[in-house]
């Protein structure tokens, strides 16, 4: 896994969110360019499906609450447009690149985390969505603090 290059990260805030608010309902869409290796983080009240391409290799995340405990829910679509035949490859790529994606979210929204330091210790739960039970997983990936 490579480390985040902040010069290759572009952040867009959509209407309804500021650099510090809201918590619940705050959604992240992280996409990238295979050509330039640029990362594009869109923060809004809705996922930025207009930024999602046919490869479906984006990372979606949002702040949720369960019994008053906040957590970061992350979603990746393992099967993609090619279906289960490539699930193993996509699963491996997501697992390799997710630390960089989480670092990009943490860095790109650093003013939000500065305003809500308790969220640095909130759990990150990742849903690897696949029709194949071998890859369809829900896993804890630490806390945002692990990706500073």
DRENPA-3360 file (N, C-alpha, C; in nm, 2 decimals, always signed):
BEGIN
1 = XXXXXXXX = +0.08/-0.12/+0.00/+0.00/+0.00/+0.00/+0.09/+0.12/+0.00 ~ +0.05/+0.22/-0.08/+0.12/+0.35/-0.08/+0.07/+0.44/+0.02 ~ +0.15/+0.54/+0.06/+0.10/+0.64/+0.15/+0.03/+0.75/+0.07 ~ -0.06/+0.82/+0.13/-0.13/+0.93/+0.07/-0.04/+1.04/+0.03 ~ -0.05/+1.09/-0.09/+0.01/+1.21/-0.14/-0.09/+1.32/-0.14 ~ -0.09/+1.41/-0.04/-0.20/+1.51/-0.03/-0.21/+1.60/-0.15 ~ -0.11/+1.61/-0.23/-0.11/+1.69/-0.36/-0.20/+1.62/-0.46 ~ -0.23/+1.49/-0.45/-0.30/+1.41/-0.54/-0.45/+1.39/-0.50;
9 = XXXXXXXX = -0.48/+1.45/-0.38/-0.62/+1.44/-0.33/-0.70/+1.57/-0.35 ~ -0.81/+1.56/-0.41/-0.90/+1.67/-0.44/-1.03/+1.65/-0.36 ~ -1.07/+1.75/-0.28/-1.19/+1.74/-0.20/-1.29/+1.84/-0.24 ~ -1.42/+1.79/-0.25/-1.53/+1.87/-0.28/-1.63/+1.86/-0.17 ~ -1.68/+1.97/-0.12/-1.79/+1.97/-0.03/-1.92/+2.01/-0.10 ~ -2.02/+1.93/-0.09/-2.15/+1.95/-0.16/-2.24/+2.03/-0.07 ~ -2.35/+2.09/-0.12/-2.44/+2.16/-0.04/-2.50/+2.08/+0.08 ~ -2.51/+2.15/+0.19/-2.57/+2.09/+0.31/-2.46/+2.04/+0.41;
17 = XXXXXXXX = -2.33/+2.04/+0.37/-2.23/+2.00/+0.46/-2.13/+2.12/+0.46 ~ -2.06/+2.13/+0.58/-1.96/+2.23/+0.60/-1.83/+2.15/+0.63 ~ -1.73/+2.21/+0.66/-1.60/+2.14/+0.70/-1.62/+2.08/+0.83 ~ -1.72/+2.11/+0.91/-1.73/+2.05/+1.04/-1.87/+1.99/+1.07 ~ -1.97/+2.01/+0.99/-2.10/+1.96/+1.02/-2.17/+1.91/+0.89 ~ -2.27/+1.82/+0.91/-2.32/+1.75/+1.02/-2.23/+1.62/+1.04 ~ -2.26/+1.55/+1.15/-2.19/+1.42/+1.17/-2.28/+1.31/+1.10 ~ -2.40/+1.29/+1.16/-2.49/+1.18/+1.11/-2.54/+1.24/+0.97;
25 = XXXXXXXX = -2.53/+1.15/+0.87/-2.58/+1.19/+0.74/-2.46/+1.23/+0.65 ~ -2.34/+1.25/+0.71/-2.23/+1.29/+0.63/-2.18/+1.17/+0.55 ~ -2.17/+1.19/+0.42/-2.14/+1.08/+0.33/-2.01/+1.11/+0.25 ~ -1.93/+1.01/+0.23/-1.81/+1.03/+0.15/-1.81/+0.94/+0.03 ~ -1.77/+0.99/-0.08/-1.76/+0.92/-0.21/-1.61/+0.94/-0.25 ~ -1.53/+0.83/-0.25/-1.40/+0.84/-0.30/-1.38/+0.76/-0.43 ~ -1.33/+0.84/-0.53/-1.31/+0.78/-0.66/-1.16/+0.81/-0.69 ~ -1.12/+0.76/-0.80/-0.98/+0.79/-0.84/-0.96/+0.78/-1.00;
33 = XXXXXXXX = -0.85/+0.83/-1.04/-0.81/+0.82/-1.18/-0.70/+0.72/-1.19 ~ -0.72/+0.61/-1.28/-0.62/+0.51/-1.30/-0.50/+0.58/-1.38 ~ -0.53/+0.68/-1.45/-0.42/+0.74/-1.54/-0.33/+0.83/-1.45 ~ -0.39/+0.92/-1.37/-0.31/+1.02/-1.30/-0.28/+0.98/-1.15 ~ -0.35/+0.88/-1.10/-0.35/+0.84/-0.96/-0.40/+0.94/-0.87 ~ -0.48/+1.04/-0.92/-0.55/+1.14/-0.84/-0.66/+1.07/-0.77 ~ -0.69/+1.12/-0.65/-0.80/+1.07/-0.57/-0.90/+1.19/-0.55 ~ -1.03/+1.16/-0.56/-1.13/+1.26/-0.56/-1.23/+1.22/-0.45;
41 = XXXXXXXX = -1.23/+1.30/-0.34/-1.32/+1.28/-0.23/-1.43/+1.38/-0.23 ~ -1.56/+1.33/-0.24/-1.67/+1.42/-0.24/-1.74/+1.40/-0.10 ~ -1.77/+1.50/-0.03/-1.84/+1.50/+0.10/-1.97/+1.57/+0.08 ~ -2.08/+1.50/+0.12/-2.21/+1.55/+0.10/-2.31/+1.48/+0.19 ~ -2.44/+1.52/+0.16/-2.55/+1.45/+0.23/-2.60/+1.33/+0.15 ~ -2.55/+1.32/+0.03/-2.59/+1.21/-0.06/-2.45/+1.15/-0.11 ~ -2.45/+1.03/-0.15/-2.33/+0.98/-0.22/-2.32/+1.05/-0.36 ~ -2.21/+1.07/-0.41/-2.19/+1.14/-0.54/-2.18/+1.03/-0.65;
49 = XXXXXXXX = -2.30/+0.98/-0.68/-2.31/+0.87/-0.78/-2.27/+0.93/-0.92 ~ -2.28/+1.06/-0.93/-2.24/+1.12/-1.06/-2.09/+1.11/-1.08 ~ -2.01/+1.07/-0.98/-1.87/+1.06/-0.99/-1.83/+0.91/-1.00 ~ -1.93/+0.82/-0.99/-1.90/+0.67/-0.99/-1.89/+0.63/-1.14 ~ -1.79/+0.55/-1.17/-1.78/+0.50/-1.31/-1.83/+0.36/-1.32 ~ -1.83/+0.30/-1.44/-1.88/+0.17/-1.47/-1.80/+0.06/-1.40 ~ -1.67/+0.09/-1.36/-1.59/-0.01/-1.29/-1.64/-0.04/-1.15 ~ -1.72/+0.06/-1.10/-1.77/+0.05/-0.96/-1.65/+0.02/-0.86;
57 = XXXXXXXX = -1.54/+0.09/-0.87/-1.43/+0.07/-0.78/-1.42/+0.19/-0.68 ~ -1.53/+0.26/-0.66/-1.54/+0.36/-0.56/-1.55/+0.30/-0.42 ~ -1.52/+0.39/-0.32/-1.53/+0.36/-0.18/-1.64/+0.46/-0.13 ~ -1.75/+0.41/-0.07/-1.85/+0.49/-0.01/-1.85/+0.47/+0.14 ~ -1.87/+0.58/+0.21/-1.86/+0.58/+0.35/-1.96/+0.68/+0.41 ~ -2.01/+0.65/+0.53/-2.10/+0.75/+0.59/-2.10/+0.72/+0.74 ~ -2.13/+0.83/+0.82/-2.14/+0.83/+0.96/-2.28/+0.78/+1.00 ~ -2.28/+0.67/+1.08/-2.40/+0.62/+1.13/-2.40/+0.61/+1.28;
65 = XXXXXXXX = -2.51/+0.58/+1.34/-2.52/+0.56/+1.48/-2.60/+0.43/+1.52 ~ -2.55/+0.36/+1.62/-2.62/+0.24/+1.67/-2.62/+0.25/+1.82 ~ -2.74/+0.26/+1.88/-2.75/+0.27/+2.03/-2.67/+0.39/+2.08 ~ -2.68/+0.50/+2.01/-2.61/+0.63/+2.04/-2.46/+0.62/+2.02 ~ -2.40/+0.51/+1.97/-2.26/+0.50/+1.94/-2.24/+0.53/+1.79 ~ -2.15/+0.62/+1.76/-2.12/+0.66/+1.62/-2.02/+0.57/+1.56 ~ -2.03/+0.54/+1.43/-1.93/+0.46/+1.36/-1.93/+0.50/+1.22 ~ -1.82/+0.47/+1.15/-1.80/+0.50/+1.01/-1.83/+0.37/+0.94;
73 = XXXXXXXX = -1.94/+0.37/+0.86/-1.98/+0.25/+0.78/-1.92/+0.27/+0.63 ~ -1.84/+0.18/+0.59/-1.78/+0.19/+0.46/-1.83/+0.07/+0.37 ~ -1.86/+0.10/+0.24/-1.92/+0.01/+0.15/-1.83/+0.00/+0.03 ~ -1.80/-0.13/-0.01/-1.73/-0.15/-0.14/-1.80/-0.26/-0.21 ~ -1.82/-0.25/-0.34/-1.89/-0.34/-0.43/-1.79/-0.44/-0.49 ~ -1.78/-0.55/-0.43/-1.67/-0.65/-0.47/-1.70/-0.71/-0.61 ~ -1.83/-0.74/-0.64/-1.85/-0.81/-0.77/-1.84/-0.72/-0.89 ~ -1.87/-0.59/-0.88/-1.85/-0.50/-0.99/-1.93/-0.54/-1.11;
81 = XXXXXXXX = -1.91/-0.47/-1.22/-1.99/-0.49/-1.34/-1.96/-0.63/-1.41 ~ -1.85/-0.69/-1.37/-1.82/-0.82/-1.44/-1.87/-0.94/-1.36 ~ -1.93/-0.92/-1.25/-1.99/-1.02/-1.18/-1.90/-1.11/-1.10 ~ -1.94/-1.22/-1.05/-1.86/-1.30/-0.96/-1.73/-1.36/-1.01 ~ -1.72/-1.36/-1.15/-1.60/-1.42/-1.21/-1.47/-1.34/-1.16 ~ -1.48/-1.21/-1.13/-1.37/-1.13/-1.09/-1.37/-1.09/-0.95 ~ -1.46/-1.15/-0.87/-1.47/-1.11/-0.73/-1.34/-1.13/-0.65 ~ -1.27/-1.24/-0.67/-1.15/-1.26/-0.60/-1.04/-1.15/-0.63;
89 = XXXXXXXX = -1.03/-1.11/-0.75/-0.93/-1.01/-0.79/-0.98/-0.87/-0.73 ~ -1.10/-0.84/-0.74/-1.15/-0.71/-0.69/-1.14/-0.71/-0.54 ~ -1.17/-0.82/-0.47/-1.16/-0.83/-0.33/-1.02/-0.80/-0.28 ~ -0.92/-0.86/-0.35/-0.78/-0.84/-0.32/-0.74/-0.69/-0.34 ~ -0.79/-0.63/-0.45/-0.75/-0.49/-0.48/-0.81/-0.40/-0.37 ~ -0.94/-0.42/-0.34/-1.00/-0.34/-0.23/-0.92/-0.35/-0.10 ~ -0.89/-0.47/-0.06/-0.82/-0.49/+0.06/-0.68/-0.43/+0.06 ~ -0.61/-0.43/-0.06/-0.48/-0.36/-0.07/-0.50/-0.21/-0.06;
97 = XXXXXXXX = -0.60/-0.16/-0.12/-0.61/-0.01/-0.14/-0.70/+0.06/-0.03 ~ -0.77/-0.02/+0.05/-0.85/+0.04/+0.15/-0.78/+0.13/+0.25 ~ -0.66/+0.08/+0.30/-0.59/+0.17/+0.39/-0.56/+0.31/+0.33 ~ -0.52/+0.32/+0.20/-0.50/+0.44/+0.14/-0.63/+0.52/+0.13 ~ -0.74/+0.45/+0.10/-0.87/+0.52/+0.09/-0.92/+0.58/+0.22 ~ -0.89/+0.50/+0.33/-0.93/+0.55/+0.46/-0.84/+0.67/+0.51 ~ -0.72/+0.66/+0.47/-0.63/+0.77/+0.50/-0.67/+0.90/+0.42 ~ -0.72/+0.88/+0.30/-0.77/+0.99/+0.22/-0.89/+1.06/+0.28;
105 = XXXXXXXX = -0.98/+0.97/+0.33/-1.10/+1.02/+0.39/-1.06/+1.10/+0.52 ~ -0.97/+1.04/+0.60/-0.93/+1.10/+0.73/-0.86/+1.23/+0.70 ~ -0.77/+1.24/+0.61/-0.70/+1.36/+0.58/-0.78/+1.46/+0.51 ~ -0.86/+1.42/+0.41/-0.95/+1.51/+0.33/-1.05/+1.58/+0.42 ~ -1.09/+1.51/+0.53/-1.19/+1.57/+0.62/-1.13/+1.60/+0.75 ~ -1.00/+1.64/+0.76/-0.93/+1.66/+0.88/-0.99/+1.77/+0.97 ~ -1.05/+1.88/+0.91/-1.11/+1.98/+0.99/-1.23/+1.93/+1.06 ~ -1.30/+1.84/+1.00/-1.42/+1.77/+1.06/-1.37/+1.69/+1.19;
113 = XXXXXXXX = -1.26/+1.62/+1.17/-1.21/+1.54/+1.28/-1.15/+1.63/+1.39 ~ -1.10/+1.74/+1.35/-1.05/+1.83/+1.46/-1.16/+1.89/+1.54 ~ -1.28/+1.91/+1.47/-1.40/+1.96/+1.54/-1.47/+1.86/+1.62 ~ -1.44/+1.73/+1.59/-1.51/+1.62/+1.66/-1.40/+1.51/+1.69 ~ -1.31/+1.54/+1.78/-1.20/+1.45/+1.80/-1.24/+1.31/+1.85 ~ -1.36/+1.30/+1.91/-1.40/+1.17/+1.96/-1.42/+1.08/+1.85 ~ -1.45/+1.13/+1.73/-1.47/+1.04/+1.61/-1.35/+0.97/+1.56 ~ -1.23/+1.02/+1.60/-1.11/+0.96/+1.57/-1.10/+0.82/+1.63;
121 = XXXXXXXX = -1.18/+0.80/+1.74/-1.18/+0.67/+1.80/-1.30/+0.58/+1.77 ~ -1.38/+0.63/+1.68/-1.50/+0.56/+1.64/-1.46/+0.44/+1.56 ~ -1.53/+0.32/+1.57/-1.50/+0.21/+1.49/-1.53/+0.23/+1.34 ~ -1.45/+0.17/+1.25/-1.48/+0.17/+1.11/-1.52/+0.03/+1.08 ~ -1.64/+0.01/+1.02/-1.70/-0.11/+0.98/-1.71/-0.11/+0.82 ~ -1.65/-0.21/+0.76/-1.65/-0.22/+0.62/-1.73/-0.34/+0.57 ~ -1.82/-0.30/+0.48/-1.91/-0.41/+0.41/-1.85/-0.44/+0.28 ~ -1.79/-0.55/+0.26/-1.75/-0.60/+0.13/-1.87/-0.67/+0.07;
129 = XXXXXXXX = -1.93/-0.61/-0.02/-2.06/-0.66/-0.08/-2.03/-0.75/-0.20 ~ -2.07/-0.88/-0.18/-2.05/-0.98/-0.29/-2.16/-1.08/-0.29 ~ -2.20/-1.13/-0.40/-2.29/-1.24/-0.40/-2.22/-1.37/-0.36 ~ -2.09/-1.37/-0.36/-2.01/-1.49/-0.32/-1.99/-1.49/-0.17 ~ -2.04/-1.58/-0.10/-2.03/-1.58/+0.05/-1.88/-1.57/+0.10 ~ -1.79/-1.62/+0.02/-1.65/-1.61/+0.05/-1.60/-1.47/+0.07 ~ -1.66/-1.38/-0.01/-1.61/-1.24/-0.02/-1.71/-1.14/+0.05 ~ -1.83/-1.19/+0.07/-1.94/-1.10/+0.13/-1.91/-1.10/+0.28;
137 = XXXXXXXX = -1.85/-0.99/+0.33/-1.80/-0.98/+0.47/-1.84/-0.84/+0.53 ~ -1.84/-0.84/+0.66/-1.86/-0.72/+0.74/-1.75/-0.72/+0.84 ~ -1.65/-0.63/+0.83/-1.53/-0.64/+0.91/-1.50/-0.50/+0.98 ~ -1.44/-0.51/+1.10/-1.39/-0.40/+1.17/-1.25/-0.37/+1.12 ~ -1.23/-0.24/+1.08/-1.09/-0.20/+1.03/-1.03/-0.09/+1.12 ~ -1.05/-0.10/+1.25/-0.99/+0.00/+1.34/-1.07/+0.12/+1.35 ~ -1.00/+0.23/+1.36/-1.06/+0.37/+1.38/-0.99/+0.47/+1.29 ~ -1.06/+0.58/+1.27/-0.99/+0.68/+1.18/-0.85/+0.72/+1.23;
145 = XXXX = -0.83/+0.72/+1.36/-0.70/+0.75/+1.42/-0.59/+0.66/+1.37 ~ -0.63/+0.54/+1.33/-0.53/+0.45/+1.27/-0.48/+0.49/+1.13 ~ -0.55/+0.58/+1.07/-0.52/+0.62/+0.93/-0.48/+0.77/+0.92 ~ -0.43/+0.82/+1.03/-0.38/+0.96/+1.03/-0.25/+0.97/+0.96;
% end
